[in-house]
Amino acid sequence: MLQRRRREILKLEPMTARLRILVVLTSCFVGLALSASAHAVTTLYAKTGPGFVISLKTAAGKKVTRLPAGTYRIVVSDRNGFGNPHNFRLRGPGVNRATGVDFAGRRVWAVTLRPGLYRFLCDPHELAMHGSFRVTA
């Protein structure tokens, strides 16, 4: 009877070890998936022109007013026209990026935003074309 019990235990031990390995591997995959989603890069859309229009919006089309700190992809579309050259400049803690005043087209930036106040503007028309948003920790 003791030998029979021992055989039963030996049969269970490999199964227990397999189960433990499966639990650890599953935990690792879930952790990696959560980590990847936590570090997904958000895309924002900046636009200048035509006319005296400048904006920074989310993919859903909402005006950006507040963002959590992190890395963002910013798609900048400069639409110069009607004899009014424009550019898009983004300034804030550790950031000062701009397209050229004579540039018309699309640029993509990867920008790390730290907590603080950020301003975006058109250099030649700063009084008429500007906006801002706050980045929080």
Backbone as CSV, one residue per row, in Angstrom:
resi,resn,N_x,N_y,N_z,CA_x,CA_y,CA_z,C_x,C_y,C_z
1,MET,0.816,-1.179,0.000,0.000,0.000,0.000,0.869,1.256,0.000
2,LEU,1.951,1.230,0.732,2.853,2.366,0.777,3.489,2.617,-0.587
3,GLN,3.848,1.532,-1.261,4.427,1.691,-2.591,3.406,2.239,-3.575
4,ARG,2.173,1.794,-3.422,1.098,2.288,-4.308,0.904,3.796,-4.101
5,ARG,0.894,4.220,-2.879,0.740,5.648,-2.544,1.913,6.438,-3.108
6,ARG,3.114,5.866,-2.978,4.306,6.534,-3.490,4.205,6.701,-5.004
7,ARG,3.730,5.680,-5.712,3.557,5.767,-7.165,2.538,6.846,-7.530
8,GLU,1.478,6.934,-6.750,0.462,7.956,-7.003,1.052,9.357,-6.828
9,ILE,1.849,9.529,-5.786,2.490,10.828,-5.540,3.457,11.157,-6.676
10,LEU,4.248,10.175,-7.112,5.195,10.404,-8.203,4.471,10.775,-9.498
11,LYS,3.296,10.187,-9.705,2.513,10.524,-10.898,2.012,11.972,-10.817
12,LEU,1.660,12.418,-9.604,1.132,13.770,-9.419,2.223,14.830,-9.487
13,GLU,3.427,14.516,-8.991,4.481,15.516,-8.961,4.835,16.072,-10.336
14,PRO,4.996,15.226,-11.380,5.265,15.808,-12.697,4.101,16.691,-13.173
15,MET,2.875,16.293,-12.851,1.716,17.096,-13.239,1.719,18.422,-12.495
16,THR,2.074,18.416,-11.217,2.147,19.639,-10.425,3.236,20.551,-10.979
17,ALA,4.364,19.984,-11.328,5.459,20.781,-11.897,5.024,21.403,-13.218
18,ARG,4.345,20.630,-14.057,3.847,21.158,-15.335,2.854,22.289,-15.102
19,LEU,1.991,22.100,-14.110,1.001,23.128,-13.805,1.691,24.406,-13.329
20,ARG,2.697,24.265,-12.486,3.440,25.428,-12.017,4.107,26.165,-13.179
21,ILE,4.719,25.422,-14.087,5.368,26.032,-15.255,4.333,26.756,-16.104
22,LEU,3.178,26.121,-16.288,2.113,26.743,-17.080,1.634,28.046,-16.432
23,VAL,1.486,28.047,-15.120,1.054,29.250,-14.411,2.110,30.358,-14.547
24,VAL,3.372,30.030,-14.407,4.436,31.019,-14.529,4.481,31.582,-15.942
25,LEU,4.422,30.718,-16.950,4.447,31.190,-18.338,3.243,32.070,-18.655
26,THR,2.078,31.671,-18.186,0.878,32.477,-18.414,1.028,33.839,-17.757
27,SER,1.553,33.870,-16.546,1.767,35.144,-15.851,2.731,36.035,-16.630
28,CYS,3.784,35.429,-17.172,4.756,36.206,-17.952,4.098,36.814,-19.187
29,PHE,3.315,36.020,-19.916,2.670,36.519,-21.129,1.664,37.628,-20.809
30,VAL,0.909,37.443,-19.742,-0.049,38.472,-19.344,0.696,39.745,-18.951
31,GLY,1.793,39.603,-18.206,2.597,40.764,-17.815,3.162,41.490,-19.021
32,LEU,3.649,40.740,-20.007,4.171,41.365,-21.225,3.077,42.090,-21.985
33,ALA,1.899,41.489,-22.080,0.789,42.120,-22.796,0.368,43.411,-22.109
34,LEU,0.287,43.394,-20.779,-0.084,44.602,-20.043,0.988,45.670,-20.188
35,SER,2.244,45.243,-20.149,3.348,46.191,-20.299,3.315,46.831,-21.681
36,ALA,3.057,46.047,-22.705,3.002,46.577,-24.074,1.856,47.558,-24.223
37,SER,0.697,47.255,-23.644,-0.437,48.171,-23.773,-0.209,49.439,-22.964
38,ALA,0.530,49.332,-21.846,0.810,50.512,-21.036,1.784,51.440,-21.754
39,HIS,2.600,50.881,-22.656,3.588,51.675,-23.375,3.185,51.944,-24.814
40,ALA,1.937,51.712,-25.161,1.475,51.999,-26.515,1.583,53.501,-26.756
41,VAL,2.047,53.863,-27.933,2.236,55.273,-28.261,0.932,55.851,-28.796
42,THR,0.508,56.977,-28.225,-0.700,57.668,-28.650,-0.333,58.627,-29.777
43,THR,-1.184,58.681,-30.803,-0.963,59.594,-31.919,-1.839,60.822,-31.768
44,LEU,-1.216,61.982,-31.936,-1.917,63.263,-31.929,-1.783,63.875,-33.324
45,TYR,-2.727,64.747,-33.678,-2.745,65.338,-35.014,-2.699,66.858,-34.921
46,ALA,-1.621,67.434,-35.475,-1.430,68.878,-35.501,-1.708,69.356,-36.922
47,LYS,-2.325,70.539,-37.018,-2.665,71.052,-38.340,-2.519,72.565,-38.365
48,THR,-1.972,73.081,-39.459,-1.973,74.517,-39.705,-2.599,74.756,-41.071
49,GLY,-3.361,75.855,-41.175,-3.977,76.257,-42.439,-5.011,75.261,-42.913
50,PRO,-5.606,75.520,-44.064,-5.421,76.763,-44.809,-6.057,77.925,-44.042
51,GLY,-5.627,79.107,-44.339,-6.082,80.263,-43.570,-5.355,80.304,-42.246
52,PHE,-5.883,81.046,-41.311,-5.231,81.245,-40.011,-5.795,80.292,-38.967
53,VAL,-5.570,78.991,-39.204,-6.076,77.940,-38.319,-4.905,77.092,-37.854
54,ILE,-4.876,76.814,-36.558,-3.890,75.892,-35.996,-4.594,75.045,-34.948
55,SER,-4.272,73.742,-34.907,-4.942,72.873,-33.941,-4.061,71.687,-33.578
56,LEU,-4.366,71.104,-32.425,-3.763,69.851,-31.980,-4.900,69.019,-31.423
57,LYS,-5.142,67.849,-32.057,-6.294,67.026,-31.684,-5.897,65.565,-31.481
58,THR,-6.794,64.855,-30.809,-6.624,63.415,-30.616,-7.117,62.700,-31.868
59,ALA,-6.929,61.392,-31.914,-7.422,60.592,-33.037,-8.944,60.663,-33.134
60,ALA,-9.620,60.926,-32.013,-11.084,61.047,-32.003,-11.540,62.445,-32.426
61,GLY,-10.584,63.337,-32.717,-10.934,64.682,-33.164,-11.173,65.676,-32.042
62,LYS,-10.836,65.293,-30.805,-11.024,66.206,-29.668,-9.798,67.091,-29.478
63,LYS,-10.041,68.344,-29.153,-8.970,69.301,-28.884,-8.142,68.828,-27.687
64,VAL,-6.827,68.869,-27.817,-5.942,68.458,-26.721,-5.842,69.606,-25.719
65,THR,-6.217,69.326,-24.472,-6.100,70.324,-23.403,-5.260,69.799,-22.245
66,ARG,-5.249,68.478,-22.050,-4.515,67.858,-20.943,-4.113,66.451,-21.371
67,LEU,-2.851,66.097,-21.088,-2.331,64.775,-21.441,-1.501,64.231,-20.291
68,PRO,-1.451,62.912,-20.127,-0.501,62.344,-19.167,0.899,62.353,-19.781
69,ALA,1.915,62.458,-18.944,3.296,62.439,-19.431,3.552,61.133,-20.168
70,GLY,4.418,61.195,-21.160,4.757,59.993,-21.919,5.231,60.338,-23.314
71,THR,5.420,59.296,-24.114,5.875,59.464,-25.486,4.680,59.474,-26.421
72,TYR,4.672,60.425,-27.321,3.572,60.600,-28.267,4.107,60.664,-29.686
73,ARG,3.286,60.245,-30.609,3.554,60.395,-32.037,2.682,61.570,-32.477
74,ILE,3.306,62.583,-33.060,2.555,63.752,-33.524,2.667,63.833,-35.034
75,VAL,1.524,63.767,-35.691,1.462,63.884,-37.145,1.119,65.340,-37.447
76,VAL,2.061,66.055,-38.061,1.890,67.473,-38.350,1.548,67.649,-39.826
77,SER,0.432,68.326,-40.100,0.026,68.633,-41.476,0.026,70.144,-41.646
78,ASP,0.968,70.632,-42.435,1.038,72.059,-42.747,0.352,72.273,-44.091
79,ARG,-0.672,73.096,-44.083,-1.407,73.389,-45.312,-1.257,74.871,-45.636
80,ASN,-0.109,75.215,-46.127,0.115,76.601,-46.524,-0.755,76.921,-47.725
81,GLY,-1.245,78.113,-47.766,-2.067,78.506,-48.901,-2.491,79.951,-48.810
82,PHE,-3.078,80.434,-49.852,-3.583,81.810,-49.914,-2.474,82.827,-49.634
83,GLY,-1.211,82.497,-49.998,-0.106,83.424,-49.800,0.311,83.612,-48.356
84,ASN,-0.195,82.769,-47.438,0.145,82.874,-46.012,1.008,81.688,-45.602
85,PRO,2.327,81.878,-45.485,3.168,80.766,-45.044,2.956,80.501,-43.545
86,HIS,2.818,79.239,-43.206,2.614,78.843,-41.811,3.625,77.770,-41.430
87,ASN,3.767,77.559,-40.153,4.490,76.405,-39.638,3.825,75.974,-38.340
88,PHE,4.259,74.835,-37.813,3.753,74.349,-36.526,4.954,74.201,-35.611
89,ARG,4.938,74.923,-34.492,5.995,74.829,-33.481,5.375,74.344,-32.176
90,LEU,6.070,73.405,-31.525,5.657,72.899,-30.217,6.780,73.197,-29.238
91,ARG,6.447,73.925,-28.154,7.406,74.286,-27.112,6.889,73.841,-25.752
92,GLY,7.807,73.350,-24.945,7.467,72.949,-23.581,8.702,72.403,-22.906
93,PRO,8.560,71.833,-21.700,9.717,71.308,-20.974,10.499,70.285,-21.802
94,GLY,11.685,70.689,-22.262,12.551,69.791,-23.028,12.160,69.611,-24.480
95,VAL,11.174,70.365,-24.984,10.710,70.213,-26.365,10.676,71.568,-27.057
96,ASN,11.255,71.619,-28.247,11.139,72.792,-29.119,11.292,72.280,-30.550
97,ARG,10.172,71.821,-31.115,10.171,71.241,-32.467,9.336,72.126,-33.375
98,ALA,9.748,72.214,-34.641,8.995,73.046,-35.584,9.177,72.532,-37.004
99,THR,8.157,72.763,-37.817,8.284,72.559,-39.256,8.775,73.875,-39.850
100,GLY,9.240,73.836,-41.084,9.709,75.047,-41.740,8.550,75.925,-42.179
101,VAL,8.782,77.236,-42.211,7.734,78.178,-42.609,7.320,77.954,-44.057
102,ASP,8.259,77.588,-44.920,7.947,77.367,-46.331,7.466,75.948,-46.612
103,PHE,7.445,75.104,-45.593,7.067,73.704,-45.774,5.558,73.550,-45.906
104,ALA,5.151,72.727,-46.853,3.745,72.321,-46.962,3.760,70.809,-47.115
105,GLY,3.036,70.120,-46.262,3.024,68.662,-46.311,2.837,68.068,-44.935
106,ARG,3.396,66.878,-44.757,3.189,66.132,-43.522,4.532,65.704,-42.925
107,ARG,4.654,65.838,-41.621,5.809,65.367,-40.863,5.292,64.546,-39.690
108,VAL,6.103,63.587,-39.249,5.749,62.771,-38.082,6.886,62.886,-37.075
109,TRP,6.527,63.274,-35.853,7.500,63.418,-34.774,7.210,62.403,-33.675
110,ALA,8.260,61.932,-33.027,8.129,61.188,-31.771,8.613,62.146,-30.681
111,VAL,7.738,62.449,-29.740,8.044,63.456,-28.722,7.729,62.895,-27.341
112,THR,8.671,63.060,-26.413,8.425,62.674,-25.022,8.009,63.927,-24.263
113,LEU,6.793,63.895,-23.733,6.233,65.037,-23.013,6.368,64.810,-21.511
114,ARG,6.990,65.775,-20.836,7.138,65.743,-19.383,6.105,66.687,-18.775
115,PRO,5.830,66.553,-17.488,4.842,67.436,-16.860,5.180,68.913,-17.063
116,GLY,4.151,69.693,-17.351,4.321,71.130,-17.529,3.365,71.677,-18.575
117,LEU,3.550,72.945,-18.913,2.709,73.631,-19.891,3.404,73.621,-21.248
118,TYR,2.677,73.247,-22.273,3.182,73.223,-23.645,2.374,74.201,-24.478
119,ARG,3.073,74.861,-25.397,2.419,75.808,-26.303,2.720,75.383,-27.733
120,PHE,1.716,75.536,-28.607,1.956,75.337,-30.030,1.532,76.606,-30.748
121,LEU,2.232,76.920,-31.825,1.998,78.194,-32.498,2.549,78.151,-33.912
122,CYS,2.175,79.170,-34.672,2.739,79.434,-35.987,3.695,80.608,-35.802
123,ASP,4.977,80.418,-36.112,5.960,81.480,-35.869,5.609,82.813,-36.542
124,PRO,5.227,82.853,-37.841,4.932,84.149,-38.450,3.637,84.798,-37.949
125,HIS,2.727,83.986,-37.365,1.412,84.505,-36.960,1.080,84.113,-35.523
126,GLU,2.058,84.249,-34.634,1.902,83.785,-33.252,0.720,84.429,-32.529
127,LEU,0.436,85.683,-32.804,-0.676,86.349,-32.114,-2.034,85.773,-32.504
128,ALA,-2.156,85.318,-33.745,-3.445,84.801,-34.213,-3.531,83.281,-34.163
129,MET,-2.401,82.614,-34.264,-2.393,81.147,-34.370,-1.582,80.546,-33.227
130,HIS,-2.256,80.150,-32.157,-1.574,79.560,-31.009,-2.559,78.748,-30.181
131,GLY,-2.009,77.930,-29.327,-2.803,77.135,-28.393,-1.882,76.553,-27.339
132,SER,-2.455,75.901,-26.349,-1.646,75.304,-25.292,-2.365,74.112,-24.683
133,PHE,-1.591,73.311,-23.958,-2.138,72.172,-23.211,-1.209,71.886,-22.065
134,ARG,-1.721,71.170,-21.068,-0.938,70.828,-19.876,-0.684,69.332,-19.851
135,VAL,0.542,68.969,-19.467,0.929,67.567,-19.302,1.084,67.301,-17.814
136,THR,0.446,66.245,-17.346,0.449,65.900,-15.921,1.236,64.607,-15.687
137,ALA,1.707,64.457,-14.469,2.499,63.255,-14.093,1.612,62.040,-14.052
